[in-house]
Amino acid sequence: MSTTDLIGTELTPTETDLLAAYDALRALLASDDLPPCAAAGVRAALAPLAVVVTDLGLRFEHLTDLGV
């Protein structure tokens, strides 16, 4: 996991936690054994967190590439 944002600034502990939550949800979504209701819930949770991660400049990626 990266310790800096997209412009090279060190992450704060809160930013690190947000990025870890984002990565955990992405990993869950990548799992093939999620029931449909769980997959839908993970997508629903991931979308607004992706906005936060992008707005803070922690990561930039399109969720459509992940199927969200």
Steps between C-alpha positions, in 0.01 A plus 500: 500500500618849416612733778458815290218662309506561124721809534743340743375635834517257791164355598345589833380216722141577398588492130677170552186359667278626218727346238509171691118492513485575128749223422312254722174570318673466162640164609157383612350605168766303315400186689299264284322332789290794623125446494320750275361700793849531653655602168233768459562629852876512449453693173265740679758559775794526264358770274483789753829396658659515155386861473673580830822321400502679163419842649784463750737403219582166659425296190351561159322223318168454329260274686343401170822309437416299812138446401357751747 
